[in-house]
């Protein structure tokens, strides 16, 4: 298309007025010259508007002037794009084609660096034609038709050389915190060339990284196999990449707002006010709400252990678990909602997919990686297959997801807080006939290793209580008439301010938690509970989160006591990873042995108690075997045939 003389003059004047900047850029040992778009806007608004409308033509002319004025070749990169040009991927339409835009997104996957033909060079075979001496340059897009004749004399041409460039593609996805919650995040392809593919960009653009990409909206024909479709798709030709800051606590509070929130932290009823403000339409569940709030805040940063406190709610259907955990996404940025229904382990962590444009395999971020430095709200964890859900273990504990498949090795960040819910087997908890109160842990269909990743696990059991039932029923009718103590915006700002704190333990609080842990270990040697070192790490994190709740710089004994009480409440029916029952350690061991034998042995034709006695070498007494069998029947793991044989379900 080319530029008018007037626009050429405007570009020339801008570069003359900013000559010192360009000279400094040329002195840097890089292949790029960076231009601040806000400078162009303040210098000449007409030139800025032209750059937005004709980015390719103006960029080509700037590069030509750089070569002419400074005797060097540089790629032109733009930064500090005004927000007026920021675009959400789901809003891209035909009017945007050819325009310069910027967008904030997450890198979903990226290809390897490739080599791309940028221009093919030809000579005319007619000696009298000027193109017999000067090369004919044909861009890659035009090359699809192949140059058959000289454009000047129509004589045949001879291919002599080609110009190539580094090439890479990204697939980016909209950030959930920047779009309405009812909009499904859209993904788009980004094509990058030249210096934007250099290795130093790799560290800032891993799958799951959040970036701002500036570039030009383009369109290309979609392909259906080897055929070209009549439909076109949008993509972005990248001009620059900038990594976004990951700290969600970087909020802009006015002096008055901060002062007001700090005053709130001094109220004696602060905890009650905040738990009432969290999901106010759900009656009661103060401890469960507090647990989620502490999980949102997390522990203090800087230690060798993780600072993220994961939390799990397991309970009967219809008790509001989904609404309770989903409220986090209403008040906190970078919260991604996912459901176990239809999810796989690789969908939750990471996978390797084949790129339809290059044919190469590339790593793709799953839900845990996409929520990096934020929250994964994971509903119906029990619906994920057991072999898939175990893939969450490493990511939840270390903050890293590793993948090594089909020649692709990648490490992705997953510094993500998991707030999850699950249903018990068969949708509702069932009491055991021989252990009326303390059999619920066996009805949680989640591997004990994954269960141990959660600092708090709450069992929500639908038990009949006339007074409680009436209170919940009345709450449903009056909730629309009540004024919320805190509106969502205020609650969000307070929690973000609290999350930014980094309270430290004192000698006193360290000793307080250590002594509590030692006493628990002593109890675990008896007939009741088993405690591991994960328990003390969880208490450390939760007490720091409780101190954050009050905007404290140091953890207090009161914080420790509060989270000890909360943990004991959550462990009323379970411990870290064992059944919180009155079974002795020896009985529990027999229980495990029998279950493992039944699961490992081919029992398609059924089995009897006599079979189990034989499998165990008669090392376990028959009454103990009968007790375990009864337990497994109540768990609906096995069922009894009429003639005294049993089968697995």
PERAHU-V225997 format. One record per residue. RES is the residue in one letter. OMEGA is omega as a letter, one per 40 degrees, with the letter a starting at -180 (999 if undefined). Layout:
BEGIN
[[RES	OMEGA] [RES	OMEGA]]
END
This chain:
BEGIN
[[X	i] [X	a] [X	i] [X	i] [X	a] [X	i] [X	i] [X	i] [X	i] [X	i] [X	a] [X	a] [X	i] [X	a] [X	i] [X	a] [X	a] [X	a] [X	a] [X	i] [X	a] [X	i] [X	i] [X	i] [X	a] [X	i] [X	i] [X	a] [X	i] [X	i] [X	a] [X	i] [X	a] [X	a] [X	i] [X	a] [X	i] [X	i] [X	i] [X	a] [X	a] [X	a] [X	a] [X	a] [X	i] [X	i] [X	i] [X	i] [X	i] [X	i] [X	i] [X	a] [X	a] [X	a] [X	a] [X	a] [X	a] [X	i] [X	i] [X	a] [X	i] [X	i] [X	i] [X	i] [X	i] [X	i] [X	a] [X	a] [X	a] [X	i] [X	i] [X	i] [X	i] [X	i] [X	a] [X	i] [X	a] [X	i] [X	a] [X	i] [X	i] [X	a] [X	i] [X	a] [X	i] [X	a] [X	i] [X	a] [X	a] [X	i] [X	a] [X	i] [X	a] [X	a] [X	a] [X	a] [X	i] [X	a] [X	i] [X	a] [X	i] [X	i] [X	i] [X	a] [X	i] [X	i] [X	a] [X	i] [X	a] [X	a] [X	i] [X	i] [X	a] [X	i] [X	a] [X	i] [X	a] [X	a] [X	i] [X	a] [X	a] [X	i] [X	i] [X	a] [X	i] [X	a] [X	a] [X	a] [X	a] [X	i] [X	i] [X	i] [X	i] [X	a] [X	i] [X	i] [X	a] [X	a] [X	a] [X	a] [X	i] [X	a] [X	i] [X	i] [X	a] [X	i] [X	a] [X	a] [X	i] [X	a] [X	a] [X	a] [X	i] [X	i] [X	i] [X	a] [X	i] [X	i] [X	a] [X	a] [X	i] [X	i] [X	a] [X	i] [X	i] [X	a] [X	i] [X	i] [X	i] [X	i] [X	a] [X	a] [X	a] [X	i] [X	a] [X	a] [X	a] [X	i] [X	i] [X	a] [X	a] [X	i] [X	i] [X	a] [X	a] [X	i] [X	i] [X	i] [X	i] [X	i] [X	a] [X	i] [X	i] [X	a] [X	i] [X	i] [X	a] [X	a] [X	a] [X	i] [X	a] [X	a] [X	a] [X	a] [X	i] [X	i] [X	a] [X	i] [X	i] [X	a] [X	i] [X	a] [X	i] [X	a] [X	a] [X	i] [X	i] [X	i] [X	i] [X	i] [X	i] [X	i] [X	i] [X	a] [X	i] [X	a] [X	i] [X	a] [X	i] [X	i] [X	i] [X	i] [X	i] [X	i] [X	a] [X	i] [X	a] [X	i] [X	i] [X	i] [X	i] [X	i] [X	i] [X	i] [X	a] [X	a] [X	a] [X	a] [X	i] [X	a] [X	a] [X	i] [X	i] [X	i] [X	a] [X	a] [X	a] [X	i] [X	a] [X	a] [X	i] [X	i] [X	i] [X	a] [X	a] [X	a] [X	i] [X	a] [X	a] [X	a] [X	a] [X	a] [X	a] [X	i] [X	i] [X	a] [X	i] [X	a] [X	a] [X	a] [X	i] [X	a] [X	i] [X	i] [X	a] [X	i] [X	i] [X	i] [X	i] [X	i] [X	i] [X	i] [X	i] [X	i] [X	i] [X	a] [X	i] [X	i] [X	a] [X	a] [X	i] [X	i] [X	i] [X	i] [X	a] [X	i] [X	a] [X	i] [X	i] [X	a] [X	a] [X	i] [X	i] [X	a] [X	i] [X	i] [X	i] [X	a] [X	i] [X	a] [X	a] [X	i] [X	a] [X	a] [X	a] [X	i] [X	i] [X	a] [X	i] [X	a] [X	a] [X	i] [X	i] [X	i] [X	a] [X	i] [X	i] [X	i] [X	i] [X	a] [X	i] [X	a] [X	i] [X	i] [X	a] [X	i] [X	i] [X	a] [X	i] [X	i] [X	i] [X	a] [X	i] [X	a] [X	a] [X	a] [X	a] [X	a] [X	a] [X	i] [X	a] [X	i] [X	i] [X	a] [X	i] [X	a] [X	a] [X	i] [X	i] [X	a] [X	a] [X	a] [X	i] [X	a] [X	i] [X	i] [X	a] [X	a] [X	i] [X	i] [X	a] [X	a] [X	i] [X	i] [X	a] [X	a] [X	i] [X	a] [X	i] [X	i] [X	i] [X	a] [X	a] [X	a] [X	a] [X	a] [X	a] [X	a] [X	i] [X	i] [X	a] [X	i] [X	a] [X	a] [X	i] [X	i] [X	i] [X	i] [X	a] [X	i] [X	a] [X	a] [X	i] [X	i] [X	a] [X	i] [X	a] [X	i] [X	a] [X	i] [X	i] [X	i] [X	i] [X	i] [X	a] [X	i] [X	a] [X	i] [X	i] [X	a] [X	i] [X	i] [X	a] [X	i] [X	a] [X	a] [X	a] [X	a] [X	a] [X	a] [X	i] [X	i] [X	i] [X	a] [X	a] [X	a] [X	a] [X	i] [X	i] [X	a] [X	a] [X	i] [X	a] [X	i] [X	i] [X	i] [X	a] [X	i] [X	a] [X	a] [X	a] [X	a] [X	a] [X	i] [X	a] [X	a] [X	a] [X	i] [X	i] [X	a] [X	i] [X	a] [X	i] [X	i] [X	a] [X	a] [X	a] [X	a] [X	a] [X	a] [X	a] [X	i] [X	i] [X	a] [X	i] [X	i] [X	a] [X	a] [X	a] [X	i] [X	i] [X	a] [X	a] [X	a] [X	i] [X	i] [X	i] [X	a] [X	a] [X	a] [X	a] [X	a] [X	a] [X	i] [X	i] [X	i] [X	a] [X	a] [X	i] [X	a] [X	a] [X	a] [X	i] [X	i] [X	i] [X	i] [X	i] [X	i] [X	i] [X	i] [X	i] [X	i] [X	a] [X	i] [X	a] [X	a] [X	a] [X	a] [X	i] [X	a] [X	i] [X	a] [X	i] [X	a] [X	a] [X	i] [X	i] [X	i] [X	i] [X	a] [X	a] [X	i] [X	i] [X	i] [X	i] [X	i] [X	i] [X	a] [X	i] [X	i] [X	a] [X	i] [X	i] [X	i] [X	a] [X	i] [X	i] [X	i] [X	a] [X	a] [X	a] [X	a] [X	i] [X	i] [X	a] [X	a] [X	i] [X	i] [X	a] [X	a] [X	a] [X	a] [X	i] [X	i] [X	a] [X	a] [X	a] [X	i] [X	i] [X	a] [X	i] [X	i] [X	i] [X	i] [X	a] [X	i] [X	i] [X	i] [X	i] [X	i] [X	a] [X	a] [X	a] [X	i] [X	a] [X	i] [X	i] [X	a] [X	a] [X	a] [X	i] [X	a] [X	a] [X	a] [X	a] [X	i] [X	a] [X	i] [X	i] [X	i] [X	a] [X	i] [X	i] [X	a] [X	a] [X	a] [X	i] [X	i] [X	i] [X	a] [X	a] [X	i] [X	i] [X	i] [X	i] [X	i] [X	i] [X	i] [X	i] [X	i] [X	a] [X	i] [X	a] [X	i] [X	a] [X	i] [X	i] [X	i] [X	a] [X	i] [X	a] [X	a] [X	i] [X	i] [X	a] [X	i] [X	i] [X	i] [X	999]]
END
